[in-house]
Amino acid sequence: MARTLKWKDIWSGVRERALVPAGARARDWRDWIRQNDPVYAAARHPGAAEKWAASVTLLLIAAVVVFLMLFDWNWLRGPIGRWASAKYDREIALRGDLDVKLFSWTPSVVVNDLKFGGPDWAREADTANVQRIDASVRLRKLFAGQIEMPLLSVTRPDVVLIAAEDGRKSWALEPDKPDTGEGMKLPVIQQLIITDGRIRFDEQRRGLTLDATVTARETANDGDAGFVLDGSGALNGSPLTLRIEGGPFINIRRNRPYNFEAVLSGAGSRLTADGAITRPFDLGRFNATLTLEGQNLADLYLLTGVTLPNTPRYRLAGALSRDERIWSFKDFDGRVGASDLSGEVRVDAAERLRVDADLTSRRLDLDDLLAVLGGRPQTNAAATDTETTVAAPGRLLPDATLQVERLRTMDGTLKYRAAAVKANDFDVRAVNLGADLKDGVLALNPVSFAFNRGELNGTARINATRETPYSNVDFRLSGYPLDSIIPARNGAAPVTGRALGRARLEGPGASIHDFAAASKGSLSVVVPQGEMRAAFAELLGINASAGLLKLLSGDQSKADIRCAVADFNVAGGTATARTFVVDTDVVLAKGSGSIDLGAETLNLRIDGESKKPRLLRVWAPITVNGPLTAPRVGVDVGAVVSQGGLAGLLGAVVAPVTALFAFVDPGLAEDADCGRLIASAR
């Protein structure tokens, strides 16, 4: 009961004090200090000691103030220069007058003839020489932990920026500190004036040089106020120009976007940006509308450092934004060659560059995609059609060299889908591609082409960390119609059926041609069943009595293909036939020979055996020789001559009618074991 009463008393006291007005509480606190605080009492009624201490303090303050007012700041030029030179390992000197004004709400400094030398490896050019710098800061903001500059005026700055091939930067004060890619953050500058400025840039890795003038005017009689950077130079031997324009800095505020325009031309490309820095003086954040156009997207590597594939002429436009180290090119649309292209690209400009792209085409011209393999595309003026030459004359395999050094500079992923494909010889109807690049190893998965009937799917892996890239490929063809390969004649397809195939190869090579010329693995093509014009089936065995008569009479009858299997072992770029069988219901044909993938030539031989008795049959192998682009089909004449010699011998020794026996085929060939042959094909 007593405890309950005690809590009630406490709560009542708290409530009463809470009801006391704040002013009354403040007066109570003041009265308490007057009565009890010894410091207050000493200040109100100082003694001799307190008076002496106060006098000495005031004298010291006055002396410091007078000293600073009369101090010649030029005495500190040498010590400041020596300290800065030692700290940043380069020559830094204040060679002109130094004037500092501290006693103001906007303290200011004037520096004349500043030299900022280059590091040890770039001593040939000073990083900066400035004739005069006038700067002031707002004291109240400084006490609040912020830097706000009412004025920054720079007269005749001459800046030289050098980036070495190994990545060193002459302007980096802390070279061992990794570049986060977040962009420069400047203090708020209310009035920026740059007079007769010059910037020279030398990026040795890409062969990029730029010599630009820089001005910033707050007012001008001709209306040419604002920031202007205008320069020209070279990029890998070709001309380069850059112009950036922005409004005047007078009365600029941190919460107001700062508008700018930029145009960069070089390496066959042109980039135009019209945007705004969302938070002025924070160069790591801005938004812009970006237009890209040029001859080849791969050329943008020289401007941006981003590795892109070879393409025909392009023009793309979309929204570019930067959020510190993240760059995004979103909602862009345009054309690459005769194909439309849209999507999004995200670039993470960390110490190691990363690019992720998600791209789509509503309608793809297949020749535009073939340009990725290093082909030489030609797009008409209306951008409605592209023709691409992917290999040298007389060659089938592309010989463009993969630029492995570019693959080593970044990581990233790619997704590409083409919903429809312009009519083409391969009858491709849709494309789906994916890629993943990590530490110089490029994995392609999937590689998918959908045909009108059938599809091609596969994966590839290119290891670009080696001096010569090493690749592994595995592609599967399923359900591809033979009549798409061998066109119809007189309205009838000579061969029908669905082909299955697989290519598993690996080997070194900087181009597709070089890779094939040094590859090992296997190649196989299987036709489980189909039909062939009977005349052609008979001629597989050079059946003169049946085949030629059917051809000459225009016979369109069909012979069943029980199976066809071509299985090759590849070593050193040469594919040697392990199994080569075409089994029809009238002829069993077996082949042998090889394909030289380096020279791109064929050397094949096909021997046919009839399954039915034939009176006139020439026992002679069919030969397929010559380049892959134009193979020659013929007959082994030596075998025909030997068969004719046998007929002559029989006619001379026995009887003339006996000579016909040399051309009689009893038709003893048996059906091939198609199941085993198909299963054994890799």
PyMOL commands that set and color helices and strands:
alter all, ss='L'
color gray80, all
select helices_A, chain A and resi 2-19+22-36+38-44+48-70+73-88+120-122+139-143+297-304+366-373+404-407+482-484+512-517+534-539+544-553+637-653+656-663+674-680
alter helices_A, ss='H'
color red, helices_A
select strands_A, chain A and resi 92-94+98-101+108-116+128-136+148-149+151-163+188-189+192-203+208-217+226-235+238-246+258-266+269-277+285-294+314-323+326-336+339-348+353-361+376-379+386-389+410-418+428-438+441-451+455-463+470-481+495-508+520-527+530-533+558-571+574-584+587-596+601-610+622-627+632-635
alter strands_A, ss='S'
color yellow, strands_A
deselect
rebuild
show_as cartoon
